[in-house]
Amino acid sequence: MLESYLPILVLIALALMFALGSVAFSFVFGPRKPSAAKLAPYECGMPLIGTAREQFSIKFYMVAMLFILFDIECAFLYPWAVVFKRLGVFGFIEMGVFIFVLLVGYAYVWKKGALEWE
Amino acid sequence: MPEMLSLSNDPILFIAVMLTKILSVFIVVVLIVAYATYAERKIIGRMQTRLGPTMTGPLGLLQPIADGLKLFFKEDIIPSQASKVAFVLAPMMILVPAFITVGVIPFGGDIVIRGYTVPLQIADLNVGILYIIAMAGLGVYGIVLAGWSSNNKYSLIGGVRAAAQVISYELAAGLSIVAVFMLAETLSLRGIVEAQSGSILNWYVFSQPLAFCLFFITSIAEINRTPFDLPEAETELVSGFCTEYSSMKYALFFMAEYANMVVIAALISTLFLGGPAGPFPGVINILIKVFGFMFIFIWMRATFPRVRYDQLMFMGWKVFLPLALLNIVITGVVIIL
């Protein structure tokens, strides 16, 4: 079964070579006339205000955390879905309990306003 | 049906066939990506009563080649404040996952070479869909890294927005296709195509219309196309996470975006429209379906305004996620009854 991954490895190597090759080509053949203004971060031509390494909204971290929780649910559902017809009613009820527990958490997150953006 | 060609029964033929398949698929994808940029400019031009590119070659057909050559010979700027290693790596981290996901998509039926069955698919993984979702997840690293390493406010906001959007919609997209696996009983794309074979009525778009709509919309959000192109909302963020990029590095972002379009179009065709099934030889059928979906993507860009960020998150978490779960429950009940 492992040999079915061999073509994938070759494909990854080809894609890497393509990416590295095109970047290297433009690095070698492109002109290079750096100046302080050209190398400064782009801010519509205005003088820079502060730095980009600052705090940003906590909402983005919340989304990332919620994603991990629900993505695990997703990962559990995949093998279950493949054998669903063989599991029958038993599998349906068991997964129903699992999803119900998650739905309680989902309702809590919704009620707490973690999914609101304004 | 004769024996399946594998590394053990004829190693030389196996490797030759494998390399031929990989090279031809890669070249076809690069060509589609190049001419998708041309098609997009031409189609959107026509939709806005303009002509689009006309000057380079007949009907402007050499435009993608001219653009590519121009980008090769442009100055490669690395901003002085940027984190250099991450800045150089990020475009490649986006391009590579975008190009390698085509590896599991079947692009035709089986053919027989020297008495062995050869499937027209680079690799038939038994976890094909998981592989695609994993690679789509890896692409997010490139986007975040590009935004962060540029050390530019627009890039950072674009990168963080893109990450939140892609992971939110990955959930809904991942859940919406669970119903397809329940029907097909496999994660292998070849198996899913086989489960839809026979008649056109076996295509999952007819038995799973809700999953089809959900997956279509959420995948557009996942590849950051209009109306979900907030990460590079040019009216507020200049060019989003690729603001600081120039030359071939910028081109890599561009190519990754179009390669993602090709992969998503091929994936929707495979999961819901029977893949290579249809009246013509398999390769032509799948190309027709892919081009059809890509035309719809371009058409949507010419038609729809961009959604607001709160609307985007509202739809992803409060509409598509519950609908996808509901669809799984409905499918489960129908299968049991």
Contacts between the chains, C-beta under 8 A, distances in Angstrom:
chain1	res1	chain2	res2	distance
A	1	B	126	7.4
A	3	B	6	6.6
A	3	B	7	4.6
A	3	B	8	7.9
A	4	B	123	5.4
A	4	B	124	6.1
A	4	B	125	5.9
A	4	B	126	7.9
A	5	B	123	6.8
A	5	B	125	7.2
A	6	B	7	7.1
A	6	B	18	7.2
A	6	B	123	7.8
A	7	B	18	5.1
A	7	B	21	7.4
A	7	B	22	6.2
A	7	B	103	6.5
A	7	B	122	4.8
A	7	B	123	4.2
A	8	B	100	6.9
A	8	B	103	5.2
A	8	B	104	7.9
A	8	B	122	7.4
A	8	B	123	5.0
A	8	B	125	7.4
A	8	B	131	7.7
A	10	B	18	6.8
A	10	B	19	7.2
A	10	B	22	5.7
A	11	B	22	5.4
A	11	B	26	7.4
A	11	B	99	7.7
A	11	B	100	5.1
A	11	B	102	8.0
A	11	B	103	4.8
A	11	B	122	6.2
A	11	B	123	7.8
A	12	B	96	6.8
A	12	B	100	5.3
A	14	B	22	6.3
A	14	B	23	7.7
A	14	B	26	5.9
A	15	B	26	7.7
A	15	B	95	7.0
A	15	B	96	4.6
A	15	B	99	4.2
A	15	B	100	5.2
A	16	B	92	7.2
A	16	B	96	5.8
A	18	B	26	7.7
A	18	B	30	7.9
A	18	B	95	7.7
A	18	B	99	7.2
A	19	B	91	7.3
A	19	B	92	4.1
A	19	B	95	4.8
A	19	B	96	5.9
A	19	B	252	6.2
A	20	B	92	6.8
A	22	B	72	7.5
A	22	B	248	4.8
A	22	B	251	7.1
A	22	B	252	6.8
A	23	B	76	7.9
A	23	B	88	7.1
A	23	B	91	7.2
A	23	B	92	6.9
A	23	B	248	5.4
A	23	B	249	6.1
A	23	B	252	7.1
A	25	B	72	5.9
A	25	B	248	6.8
A	26	B	71	7.0
A	26	B	72	5.1
A	26	B	73	7.3
A	26	B	74	6.9
A	26	B	76	5.4
A	26	B	247	4.6
A	26	B	248	3.5
A	26	B	249	7.7
A	27	B	76	5.3
A	27	B	248	7.9
A	29	B	72	6.4
A	29	B	73	5.8
A	30	B	72	7.5
A	30	B	73	6.0
A	30	B	74	5.7
A	30	B	75	5.1
A	30	B	76	4.8
A	30	B	247	5.5
A	30	B	248	8.0
A	31	B	73	7.7
A	31	B	74	8.0
A	31	B	75	5.0
A	32	B	75	6.3
A	32	B	76	7.5
A	33	B	75	6.9
A	34	B	77	7.6
A	36	B	80	7.7
A	38	B	77	6.3
A	39	B	77	6.8
A	39	B	78	7.6
A	39	B	79	5.4
A	39	B	80	4.1
A	40	B	79	6.9
A	40	B	80	7.0
A	40	B	81	7.5
A	41	B	79	5.7
A	41	B	81	5.7
A	41	B	150	7.2
A	41	B	151	5.9
A	41	B	152	4.2
A	41	B	153	7.7
A	41	B	244	6.8
A	42	B	152	6.0
A	42	B	154	7.2
A	42	B	238	6.7
A	42	B	243	5.6
A	42	B	244	6.2
A	43	B	152	7.4
A	43	B	153	7.0
A	43	B	154	7.9
A	44	B	238	7.4
A	51	B	151	7.4
A	52	B	150	7.6
A	52	B	151	5.0
A	52	B	152	5.5
A	52	B	153	4.8
A	52	B	155	7.3
A	52	B	156	5.0
A	53	B	151	6.9
A	56	B	156	7.2
A	56	B	157	7.4
A	56	B	160	6.1
A	59	B	164	7.8
A	60	B	160	5.3
A	60	B	163	7.3
A	60	B	164	5.1
A	63	B	164	4.6
A	63	B	167	6.8
A	63	B	168	6.0
A	63	B	313	7.5
A	64	B	163	7.4
A	64	B	164	7.2
A	64	B	167	6.5
A	66	B	317	7.8
A	67	B	167	4.2
A	67	B	168	6.7
A	67	B	170	7.5
A	67	B	171	6.3
A	70	B	171	5.1
A	70	B	321	7.3
A	71	B	167	7.8
A	71	B	170	7.3
A	71	B	171	6.2
A	71	B	174	7.2
A	74	B	171	6.3
A	74	B	174	4.4
A	74	B	175	5.7
A	74	B	178	7.6
A	77	B	175	7.0
A	77	B	178	4.9
A	77	B	328	7.1
A	78	B	129	7.6
A	78	B	130	6.6
A	78	B	178	6.8
A	78	B	181	6.6
A	78	B	187	6.5
A	81	B	178	4.8
A	81	B	179	7.7
A	81	B	181	3.9
A	81	B	182	4.5
A	81	B	328	7.8
A	82	B	181	5.6
A	82	B	185	5.7
A	82	B	186	6.2
A	82	B	187	6.1
A	83	B	185	7.4
A	84	B	182	4.7
A	84	B	185	7.5
A	84	B	332	6.9
A	84	B	335	6.8
A	85	B	182	7.4
A	85	B	185	5.8
A	85	B	335	6.4
A	88	B	336	6.6
A	89	B	336	5.8
A	92	B	332	5.0
A	92	B	333	7.8
A	92	B	336	5.9
A	95	B	332	7.8
A	96	B	329	7.8
A	99	B	325	6.7
A	103	B	325	7.8
A	106	B	321	7.9
A	110	B	318	7.1
A	115	B	313	6.9
A	115	B	314	7.6
A	115	B	317	4.7
A	115	B	318	6.1
A	116	B	310	7.8
A	117	B	309	6.1
A	117	B	310	3.9
A	117	B	313	4.9
A	117	B	314	7.4
A	118	B	310	6.3
